[in-house]
Amino acid sequence: MTTTLDPLAQFRLDGKVAIVTGASSGLGDRFARVLDAVGARVVIAARRADRLEALAADLTDAVVVPADLSQAADRERLAATTLEQCGRLDVLVNNAGIGRKVSLEDEPLDDFRETMEINVTAIWHLCQLLRDALVADGGGSVVNVASMLGHVGSTPVKQASYCASKGAVVNMTRELALQFARRNVRVNALCPGWFQSEMTAGMESDEGSIAFIKANGPMPRMGDTHELDGALLLLSTEAGTFLTGQSVIVDGGWTAR
């Protein structure tokens, strides 16, 4: 008897449904394209409807849900629309987030609250809203996009609220993994280092930023967006079925120093 070994088949999501929040640009745009490429039907959510529509035109059968993830009603509508139009959910990629480079003494309290609402509360709420759907078809996966800055500080790039929020995401990921494990739902954090996105716009061409990364990064450069593809698929597909409660840090060795 001949057994055909096909490890790459584990990285497919044919017949599965995935939500990607913050999909209108940067990493979220890429995540949606990658999940679509391996067979998933992707529900894309963000505030900028025009960008979502442009992305959907490049995908196979995407569902567009314009939504402000800082608003509970929009999060509830995203969950309801996904189940109404797709009938199931297998992968939830909580990517929407904001960050501000500002010192502690200069950051308004309301800005801190907004950062926590979008970066932390929205993830908690969507996991709550979609828990039963993730459990229903035998289990699924939650990928919380945190940051290497959930594990280390960022100064001289000063952003206390961002670091606080991503640290919260990392430990919430551990706790939700424990709560969901007996129901066959995995919860992990994907933690990028310095990647080009709207949040880091300008760093790739700013001489001071380039010098900072070269001086401090074991791999002295920013990451290219495609360098997150493998980690995303490991966390989203059957390739990672015994992996939960973990932070996969893709940072060129920054946090290993």
C-alpha positions in Angstrom: 0.0 0.0 0.0 1.4 3.4 -1.0 0.7 6.4 1.2 0.7 9.8 -0.4 2.3 12.4 1.8 1.1 15.9 1.1 2.0 18.3 3.9 1.0 21.3 1.9 -2.6 20.2 1.9 -2.8 21.1 5.6 -2.3 24.8 4.7 -5.5 24.9 2.6 -8.8 26.5 3.7 -11.1 25.2 1.0 -14.7 25.6 2.0 -13.8 27.6 5.0 -14.8 31.1 6.0 -12.4 33.7 7.4 -13.0 37.2 8.8 -10.1 39.8 8.5 -10.6 43.1 10.3 -8.6 46.1 9.3 -8.5 44.8 5.8 -8.5 48.1 3.9 -4.7 48.5 3.8 -1.3 47.2 4.8 -1.1 43.9 6.6 -4.9 43.4 6.7 -5.1 43.7 2.9 -2.3 41.1 2.6 -3.9 38.7 5.1 -7.2 38.8 3.2 -5.4 38.0 -0.1 -3.4 35.2 1.4 -6.4 33.5 3.0 -8.3 33.9 -0.3 -5.4 32.3 -2.2 -5.6 29.1 -0.1 -9.3 28.7 -0.7 -11.2 30.6 2.1 -14.2 32.8 1.5 -13.1 36.0 3.2 -15.2 38.6 5.0 -13.3 41.9 5.0 -14.1 44.7 7.4 -12.7 48.2 7.9 -14.0 51.8 7.9 -13.0 52.7 4.3 -15.6 51.1 2.1 -14.0 52.1 -1.2 -10.8 50.3 -0.3 -12.7 47.2 0.7 -14.6 47.2 -2.6 -11.3 47.5 -4.5 -9.8 44.6 -2.5 -12.9 42.5 -3.0 -12.6 42.9 -6.8 -9.3 41.0 -6.5 -10.7 38.2 -4.3 -12.8 35.2 -5.3 -16.0 35.7 -3.4 -15.4 38.2 -0.6 -18.1 39.7 1.6 -17.6 43.4 2.3 -18.6 44.8 5.7 -17.8 48.5 6.2 -17.4 48.8 9.9 -15.8 51.0 12.6 -14.4 48.4 15.0 -14.4 51.0 17.8 -18.2 50.8 17.8 -20.0 47.8 19.5 -22.9 48.0 17.1 -20.6 47.7 14.1 -18.9 44.7 15.7 -22.3 43.1 16.2 -23.3 43.8 12.6 -20.0 42.3 11.3 -20.7 39.1 13.3 -24.4 38.9 12.1 -23.6 39.6 8.5 -20.9 36.9 8.4 -23.3 34.3 9.7 -26.2 35.5 7.5 -24.2 35.5 4.3 -21.7 32.7 4.9 -23.5 30.4 7.4 -20.3 29.5 9.3 -17.0 30.8 10.6 -13.7 29.0 10.7 -11.0 31.7 11.1 -11.1 35.1 12.8 -8.2 37.4 12.2 -8.4 40.3 14.6 -6.1 42.7 12.7 -7.7 46.1 13.1 -5.7 48.4 15.3 -4.3 51.9 15.8 -1.2 53.4 17.3 0.2 56.8 18.0 3.8 57.9 18.5 3.5 60.2 21.5 5.1 60.6 24.9 3.1 59.8 28.0 2.8 63.5 29.1 1.5 64.6 25.7 -1.1 61.8 25.1 -4.8 62.8 25.9 -6.7 60.4 28.0 -9.4 60.0 25.3 -6.7 58.9 22.8 -5.6 56.2 25.3 -9.1 55.0 25.7 -9.7 54.9 21.9 -6.5 52.8 21.5 -7.6 50.3 24.1 -11.2 50.1 22.6 -10.0 49.3 19.1 -6.9 47.2 20.0 -8.2 45.2 22.9 -12.0 45.6 23.6 -12.9 44.9 19.9 -10.9 41.7 19.9 -12.6 40.6 23.2 -16.0 41.5 21.9 -15.7 39.7 18.5 -14.4 36.6 20.2 -17.4 36.7 22.5 -19.8 37.3 19.6 -18.4 34.6 17.3 -17.4 31.9 19.9 -20.4 29.7 19.1 -19.8 30.0 15.4 -16.2 29.0 15.7 -17.2 26.0 17.8 -20.1 24.9 15.7 -18.3 23.1 12.8 -15.8 21.2 14.8 -13.5 24.0 15.8 -11.6 26.9 14.3 -8.9 29.4 14.8 -8.5 32.9 16.2 -5.5 34.9 15.2 -5.0 38.1 17.2 -2.6 40.4 15.5 -0.6 41.8 18.4 3.0 43.1 18.0 6.5 42.4 19.2 5.8 45.5 21.3 3.4 43.4 23.3 6.6 41.7 24.7 9.1 44.6 24.9 9.0 48.4 25.2 9.4 50.7 22.2 11.2 53.8 23.4 12.9 55.8 21.9 9.7 55.4 19.8 7.3 56.5 22.5 3.9 54.9 22.4 2.8 53.7 25.8 -0.9 53.2 24.9 0.1 51.0 21.9 2.5 48.9 24.0 -0.1 48.6 26.7 -2.8 47.4 24.3 -0.6 44.9 22.6 0.6 43.5 25.9 -3.0 43.1 26.8 -3.7 41.3 23.5 -0.9 38.8 24.2 -2.2 37.8 27.6 -5.8 37.8 26.6 -4.8 35.4 23.8 -3.4 33.0 26.4 -6.5 33.2 28.6 -8.9 32.8 25.7 -6.9 29.8 24.4 -7.4 28.1 27.8 -11.1 28.9 27.7 -11.6 27.7 24.2 -9.3 24.7 24.1 -11.8 22.0 25.1 -14.0 23.2 22.3 -11.3 22.7 19.7 -10.9 26.4 19.0 -7.3 27.6 18.9 -6.3 31.2 19.9 -2.9 32.6 19.1 -1.2 35.9 18.6 0.7 36.9 15.5 3.3 39.5 16.6 5.0 41.4 13.8 8.1 43.5 14.2 8.8 46.5 12.1 6.8 46.0 8.9 5.7 48.6 6.4 2.1 49.6 7.1 0.0 52.8 7.6 1.1 52.7 11.2 4.8 52.8 10.3 4.4 55.0 7.2 7.6 56.9 6.5 9.9 54.7 8.5 11.1 52.9 5.4 12.5 56.1 3.9 13.4 58.1 7.0 17.1 58.2 7.5 16.9 58.2 11.3 14.4 55.3 11.4 16.5 53.3 9.0 19.6 53.9 11.1 17.7 53.0 14.3 16.6 49.6 12.8 20.0 48.9 11.4 21.7 49.6 14.7 19.3 47.6 16.8 17.9 44.8 14.6 19.8 41.5 14.4 18.3 41.5 10.8 19.0 45.1 10.1 15.9 45.9 8.0 12.1 46.2 8.1 10.2 43.1 7.2 8.5 42.6 3.9 4.7 42.0 4.1 5.0 38.5 2.5 7.2 37.4 5.3 4.1 37.1 7.5 2.3 34.7 5.1 3.8 31.5 6.6 3.0 32.4 10.2 -0.5 33.5 9.3 -1.2 30.2 7.5 0.3 28.1 10.3 -2.0 29.8 12.8 -5.1 29.7 10.6 -5.1 26.2 9.1 -4.9 22.6 10.0 -1.1 22.9 9.9 -1.3 24.3 13.5 -3.9 22.2 15.1 -1.9 21.6 18.3 -0.7 25.2 18.6 -2.7 27.4 21.0 -2.1 30.2 23.5 1.2 31.2 21.8 2.8 34.3 20.4 4.4 33.8 17.0 6.9 36.7 16.9 8.1 37.6 13.4 10.5 40.4 14.1 13.9 39.5 12.5 15.3 38.7 16.0 14.4 42.0 17.6 13.1 40.5 20.8 15.9 38.0 21.1 18.4 40.6 22.0 
